[in-house]
Amino acid sequence: MDTFRTALLIGLGAGLGAVVRHLVVLYGAAPGTTAALALTFAVNIAGCFAMGAWKPGPVWGTGFLGGFTTFSAISVAAMQSEAIIALVIIALSFATSIVSYLLGHTLRERRHG
């Protein structure tokens, strides 16, 4: 029963994270614009930084932050672009997400180390 409860809470967290991301992008920029892509990058950077900085548990980490961040929206933007632009979008998304996680992780280690 505990596994089912945890899975349900992770799912609820993921749903909430996805709704928050959608609202940020929806109210921050017109859909399909460069600004919307930039906001999606910003959301991913913020979510990855938060994951590194606080190392939250399953509900807030895997759930909320997992739903808040998105690789699928980045992938769609890449698919709708020319090949070289798509490569840049994917590479930047990967690099900024990893770097922001590592920055958050480093700050957490300095606070607790």
Beta strands, then each sheet from edge to edge (+ up, - down):
end
